[in-house]
Amino acid sequence: MAHEHAMPADLTRNQELVLGALNHAPAPLSAYDILDRLRGDGLRAPLQVYRALDKLVERGLAHRLESLNAFVACADAHCHRKGLIAFAICEGCGKVDEFADAVIEERLGGWAAREGFKVERTTMEIRGKCAACLQAA
């Protein structure tokens, strides 16, 4: 799932390092995975990684996968959205595909409006097997 996106110019050094680690990772990384990868770059404290991750997630440059307690770089250079983001997570190889679906988002928005529920963020996680793992079986 490695993506080559231009880094926003206003990131701190730690945010750049963390986003770079996520961009080059083939699968989601936990904060401790990121810390391990960046020790050579001077990141020593988990708090440094968590602070950088919080800012990246806030800006939509990275996403947290709740069920894995891990992070991925945003797959869409123009995404940086606060709306619904869905992730398909392969149980076989760990690959994560990100997609947005306007119909689901609209339905959820309609429900929230009817119920008077204020949506802060919506992350859908769909678990299963990717096409490559299904073929290999």
Contact map, one row per residue, 1 for C-alpha under 8 A:
11100000000000000000001111100000000000000000000000000000000000000000000000000000000000000000001110000000000000000000000000000000000000000
11110000000000000000011111000000000000000000000000000000000000000000000000000000000000000000000000000000000000000000000000000000000000000
11111000000000000000001100000000000000000000000000000000000000000000000000100000000000000000000000000000000000000000000000000000000000000
01111100000000000000001000000000000000000000000000000000000000000000000000000000000000000000000000000000000000000000000000000000000000000
00111110000000000000000000000000000000000000000000000000000000000000000000001000000000000000000000000000000000000000000000000000000000000
00011111000000000000000000000000000000000000000000000000000000000000000000000000000000000000000000000000000000000000000000000000000000000
00001111101000010000000000000000000000000000000000000000000000000000000000000000000000000000000000000000000000000000000000000000000000000
00000111111000000000000000000000000000000000000000000000000000000000000000000000000000000000000000000000000000000000000000000000000000000
00000011111000000000000000000000000000000000000000000000000000000000000000000000000000000000000000000000000000000000000000000000000000000
00000001111100000000000000000000000000000000000000000000000000000000000000000000000000000000000000000000000000000000000000000000000000000
00000011111111110000000000000000000000000000000000000000000000000000000000000000000000000000000000000000000000000000000000000000000000000
00000000011111110000000000000000000000000000000000000000000000000000000000000000000000000000000000000000000000000000000000000000000000000
00000000001111111000000000000000000000000000000000000000000000000000000000000000000000000000000000000000000000000000000000000000000000000
00000000001111111100000000000000000000000010000110010000000000000000000000000000000000000000000000000000000000000000000000000000000000000
00000000001111111110000000000000000000000000000000011011000000000000000000000000000000000000000000000000000000000000000000000000000000000
00000010001111111111000000000000000000000000000000000000000000000000000000000000000000000000000000000000000000000000000000000000000000000
00000000000011111111100000000000000001000000000000000000000000000000000000000000000000000000000000000000000000000000000000000000000000000
00000000000001111111110000000000010001000000000010011000000000000000000000000000000000000000000000000000000000000000000000000000000000000
00000000000000111111111000000000000000000000000000000001000011000000000010000000000000000000000000000000000000000000000000000000000000000
00000000000000011111111100000000000000000000000000000000000000000000000000000000000000000000000000000000000000000000000000000000000000000
00000000000000001111111110000000010011000000000000000000000000000000000000000000000000000000000000000000000000000000000000000000000000000
01000000000000000111111110011000010000000000000000000000000000000000001110000000000000000000000000000000000000000000000000000000000000000
11110000000000000011111110000000000000000000000000000000000000000000000110000000000000000000000000000000000000000000000000000000000000000
11100000000000000001111111000000000000000000000000000000000000000000000000000000000000000000000000000000000000000000000000000000000000000
11000000000000000000111111111000000000000000000000000000000000000000000000000000000000000000000000000000000000000000000000000000000000000
11000000000000000000000111110000000000000000000000000000000000000000000000000000000000000000001000000000000000000000000000000000000000000
10000000000000000000000011111000000000000000000000000000000000000000000100000000000000000000011100000000000000000000000000000000000000000
00000000000000000000010011111100000000000000000000000000000000000000011100000000000000000000011100000000000000000000000000000000000000000
00000000000000000000010010111111110000000000000000000000000000000000011100000000000000000000000000000000000000000000000000000000000000000
00000000000000000000000000011111110000000000000000000000000000000000111000000000000000000000000000000000000000000000000000000000000000000
00000000000000000000000000001111111000000000010011000000000000000000011000000000000000000000000000000000000000000000000000000000000000000
00000000000000000000000000001111111100000000010000000000000000000000000000000000000000000000000000000000000000000000000000000000000000000
00000000000000000000000000001111111110000000000000000000000000000000000000000000000000000000000000000000000000000000000000000000000000000
00000000000000000100110000001111111111000000000010000000000000000000000000000000000000000000000000000000000000000000000000000000000000000
00000000000000000000000000000011111111100011110010000000000000000000000000000000000000000000000000000000000000000000000000000000000000000
00000000000000000000000000000001111111100000000000000000000000000000000000000000000000000000000000000000000000000000000000000000000000000
00000000000000000000100000000000111111110000000000000000000000000000000000000000000000000000000000000000000000000000000000000000000000000
00000000000000001100100000000000011111111111000000000000000000000000000000000000000000000000000000000000000000000000000000000000000000000
00000000000000000000000000000000001111111111000000000000000000000000000000000000000000000000000000000000000000000000000000000000000000000
00000000000000000000000000000000000011111110000000000000000000000000000000000000000000000000000000000000000000000000000000000000000000000
00000000000000000000000000000000000001111110000000000000000000000000000000000000000000000000000000000000000000000000000000000000000000000
00000000000000000000000000000000000001111111000000000000000000000000000000000000000000000000000000000000000000000000000000000000000000000
00000000000001000000000000000000001001111111100110000000000000000000000000000000000000000000000000000000000000000000000000000000000000000
00000000000000000000000000000000001001100111110100000000000000000000000000000000000000000000000000000000000000000000000000000000000000000
00000000000000000000000000000000001000000011111110000000000000000000000000000000000000000000000000000000000000000000000000000000000000000
00000000000000000000000000000011001000000001111111000000000000000000000000000000000000000000000000000000000000000000000000000000000000000
00000000000000000000000000000000000000000000111111100000000000000000000000000000000000000000000000000000000000000000000000000000000000000
00000000000001000000000000000000000000000011111111110000000000000000000000000000000000000000000000000000000000000000000000000000000000000
00000000000001000100000000000010011000000010111111111000000000000000000000000000000000000000000000000000000000000000000000000000000000000
00000000000000000000000000000010000000000000011111111100000000000000000000000000000000000000000000000000000000000000000000000000000000000
00000000000000000000000000000000000000000000001111111110000000000000000000000000000000000000000000000000000000000000000000000000000000000
00000000000001100100000000000000000000000000000111111111000000000000000000000000000000000000000000000000000000000000000000000000000000000
00000000000000100100000000000000000000000000000011111111100001000000000000000000000000000000000000000000000000000000000000000000000000000
00000000000000000000000000000000000000000000000001111111110000000000000000000000000000000000000000000000000000000000000000000000000000000
00000000000000100000000000000000000000000000000000111111111000000000000000000000000000000000000000000000000000000000000000000000000000000
00000000000000100010000000000000000000000000000000011111111111100000000000000000000000000000000000000000000000000000000000000000000000000
00000000000000000000000000000000000000000000000000001111111111110000000000000000000000000000000000000000000000000000000000000000000000000
00000000000000000000000000000000000000000000000000000111111110000000000000000000000000000000000000000000000000000000000000000000000000000
00000000000000000000000000000000000000000000000000000011111111000000000000000001000000000000000000000000000000000000000000000000000000000
00000000000000000000000000000000000000000000000000000001111111100000000001000011110000000000000000000000000000000000000000000000000000000
00000000000000000010000000000000000000000000000000000001111111100000000011000001000000000000000000000000000000000000000000000000000000000
00000000000000000010000000000000000000000000000000001001101111110000001111000000000000000000000000000000000000000000000000000000000000000
00000000000000000000000000000000000000000000000000000001100111111000001111000000000000000000000000000000000000000000000000000000000000000
00000000000000000000000000000000000000000000000000000000100001111100111100000000000000000000000000000000000000000000000000000000000000000
00000000000000000000000000000000000000000000000000000000000000111111111100000000000000000000000000000000000000000000000000101000000000000
00000000000000000000000000000000000000000000000000000000000000011111110000000000000000000000000000000000000000000000000000000000000000000
00000000000000000000000000000000000000000000000000000000000000001111110000000000000000000000000000000000000000000000000000001000000000000
00000000000000000000000000000000000000000000000000000000000000001111110000000000000000000000000000000000000000000000000000000000000000000
00000000000000000000000000000100000000000000000000000000000000011111111000000000000000000000000000000000000000000000000000000000000000000
00000000000000000000000000011110000000000000000000000000000000011111111100000000000000000000000000000000000000000000000000000000000000000
00000000000000000000010000011110000000000000000000000000000001111000111110000000000000000000000000000000000000000000000000000000000000000
00000000000000000000011000111000000000000000000000000000000001111000011111000000000000000000000000000000000000000000000000000000000000000
00000000000000000010011000000000000000000000000000000000000011100000001111100000000000000000000000000000000000000000000000000000000000000
00000000000000000000000000000000000000000000000000000000000111100000000111111011000000000000000001000000000000000000000000000000000000000
00100000000000000000000000000000000000000000000000000000000000000000000011111010000000000000000001000000000000000000000000000000000000000
00000000000000000000000000000000000000000000000000000000000000000000000001111111000000000000000000000000000000000000000000000000000000000
00001000000000000000000000000000000000000000000000000000000000000000000001111111000000000000000000000000000000000000000000000000000000000
00000000000000000000000000000000000000000000000000000000000000000000000000011111000000000000000000000000000000000000000000000000000000000
00000000000000000000000000000000000000000000000000000000000100000000000001111111100000000000000000000000000000000000000000000000000000000
00000000000000000000000000000000000000000000000000000000001110000000000001011111110000000000000000000000000000000000000000000000000000000
00000000000000000000000000000000000000000000000000000000000100000000000000000011111000000000000000000000000000000000000000000000000000000
00000000000000000000000000000000000000000000000000000000000100000000000000000001111100000000000000000000000000000000000010000000000000000
00000000000000000000000000000000000000000000000000000000000000000000000000000000111110000000000000000000100000000000000011000000000000000
00000000000000000000000000000000000000000000000000000000000000000000000000000000011111000000000000011001100000000000000011110000000000000
00000000000000000000000000000000000000000000000000000000000000000000000000000000001111100000000001111000000000000000000001110000000000000
00000000000000000000000000000000000000000000000000000000000000000000000000000000000111110000000001111000000000000000000000111100000000000
00000000000000000000000000000000000000000000000000000000000000000000000000000000000011111000000111100000000000000000000000111100000000000
00000000000000000000000000000000000000000000000000000000000000000000000000000000000001111100000111000000000000000000000000001111000000000
00000000000000000000000000000000000000000000000000000000000000000000000000000000000000111110011110000000000000000000000000001111110000000
00000000000000000000000000000000000000000000000000000000000000000000000000000000000000011111111100000000000000000000000000000011110000000
00000000000000000000000000000000000000000000000000000000000000000000000000000000000000001111110000000000000000000000000000000011100000000
00000000000000000000000000000000000000000000000000000000000000000000000000000000000000000111110000000000000000000000000000000001110010000
00000000000000000000000000000000000000000000000000000000000000000000000000000000000000000111111000000000000000000000000000000000000010000
00000000000000000000000000110000000000000000000000000000000000000000000000000000000000001111111100000000000000000000000000000000000000000
10000000000000000000000001110000000000000000000000000000000000000000000000000000000000001100111110000000000000000000000000000000010000000
10000000000000000000000000110000000000000000000000000000000000000000000000000000000000111100011111000000000000000000000000000000000000000
10000000000000000000000000000000000000000000000000000000000000000000000000000000000000111000001111100000000000000000000000000000000000000
00000000000000000000000000000000000000000000000000000000000000000000000001100000000011110000000111110000000000000000000000000000000000000
00000000000000000000000000000000000000000000000000000000000000000000000000000000000011100000000011111000000000000000000000000000000000000
00000000000000000000000000000000000000000000000000000000000000000000000000000000000111000000000001111100000000000000000000000000000000000
00000000000000000000000000000000000000000000000000000000000000000000000000000000000111000000000000111111100000000000000000000000000000000
00000000000000000000000000000000000000000000000000000000000000000000000000000000000000000000000000011111110000000000000000000000000000000
00000000000000000000000000000000000000000000000000000000000000000000000000000000000000000000000000001111111000000000000000000000000000000
00000000000000000000000000000000000000000000000000000000000000000000000000000000000100000000000000001111111100000000000000000000000000000
00000000000000000000000000000000000000000000000000000000000000000000000000000000001100000000000000001111111110000000000000000000000000000
00000000000000000000000000000000000000000000000000000000000000000000000000000000000000000000000000000111111111000000000000000000000000000
00000000000000000000000000000000000000000000000000000000000000000000000000000000000000000000000000000011111111100000000000000000000000000
00000000000000000000000000000000000000000000000000000000000000000000000000000000000000000000000000000001111111110000000000000000000000000
00000000000000000000000000000000000000000000000000000000000000000000000000000000000000000000000000000000111111111000000000000000000000000
00000000000000000000000000000000000000000000000000000000000000000000000000000000000000000000000000000000011111111100000000000000000000000
00000000000000000000000000000000000000000000000000000000000000000000000000000000000000000000000000000000001111111110000000000000000000000
00000000000000000000000000000000000000000000000000000000000000000000000000000000000000000000000000000000000111111111111000000000000000000
00000000000000000000000000000000000000000000000000000000000000000000000000000000000000000000000000000000000011111111110000000000000000000
00000000000000000000000000000000000000000000000000000000000000000000000000000000000000000000000000000000000001111111100000000000000000000
00000000000000000000000000000000000000000000000000000000000000000000000000000000000000000000000000000000000000111111100000000000000000000
00000000000000000000000000000000000000000000000000000000000000000000000000000000000000000000000000000000000000011111110000000000000000000
00000000000000000000000000000000000000000000000000000000000000000000000000000000000000000000000000000000000000011111111000000000000000000
00000000000000000000000000000000000000000000000000000000000000000000000000000000000000000000000000000000000000011001111100000000000000000
00000000000000000000000000000000000000000000000000000000000000000000000000000000000000000000000000000000000000010000111111000000000000000
00000000000000000000000000000000000000000000000000000000000000000000000000000000000000000000000000000000000000000000011111000000000000000
00000000000000000000000000000000000000000000000000000000000000000000000000000000011100000000000000000000000000000000001111100000000000000
00000000000000000000000000000000000000000000000000000000000000000000000000000000001110000000000000000000000000000000001111110000000000000
00000000000000000000000000000000000000000000000000000000000000001000000000000000000111100000000000000000000000000000000011111000000000000
00000000000000000000000000000000000000000000000000000000000000000000000000000000000111100000000000000000000000000000000001111100000000000
00000000000000000000000000000000000000000000000000000000000000001010000000000000000001111000000000000000000000000000000000111110000000000
00000000000000000000000000000000000000000000000000000000000000000000000000000000000001111000000000000000000000000000000000011111000000000
00000000000000000000000000000000000000000000000000000000000000000000000000000000000000011110000000000000000000000000000000001111100000000
00000000000000000000000000000000000000000000000000000000000000000000000000000000000000011111000000000000000000000000000000000111110000000
00000000000000000000000000000000000000000000000000000000000000000000000000000000000000001111000000000000000000000000000000000011111011000
00000000000000000000000000000000000000000000000000000000000000000000000000000000000000001101001000000000000000000000000000000001111111000
00000000000000000000000000000000000000000000000000000000000000000000000000000000000000000000000000000000000000000000000000000000111111100
00000000000000000000000000000000000000000000000000000000000000000000000000000000000000000000000000000000000000000000000000000000011111110
00000000000000000000000000000000000000000000000000000000000000000000000000000000000000000001100000000000000000000000000000000000111111111
00000000000000000000000000000000000000000000000000000000000000000000000000000000000000000000000000000000000000000000000000000000111111111
00000000000000000000000000000000000000000000000000000000000000000000000000000000000000000000000000000000000000000000000000000000001111111
00000000000000000000000000000000000000000000000000000000000000000000000000000000000000000000000000000000000000000000000000000000000111111
00000000000000000000000000000000000000000000000000000000000000000000000000000000000000000000000000000000000000000000000000000000000011111
